């Protein structure tokens, strides 16, 4: 599944870009998990996959920091309450 070809329905273009990048990195993590599940990996292959996994984990940690959370909160604040039942 590729996220880049789909429109993200948020008003803030920075948030849209960050969500797109997050989707891409999550796809990368899933791919790495699948690679780790392959039988008969050499220690070198495992080390390379784990190094990429560590890099992805660090990127996700930084990516999902306070600024990203603030952008999400701001986006949520502008949403209407039309879907709430009285």
Secondary structure, DSSP 8 states (H G I E B T S, - for coil): --STTS----S-HHHHHHHHHHHHHHHHHHHHHHHHTSTT--HHHHHHHHHHHHHHHHHHHHHTSHHHHHHHHHHHHTS--TTS--
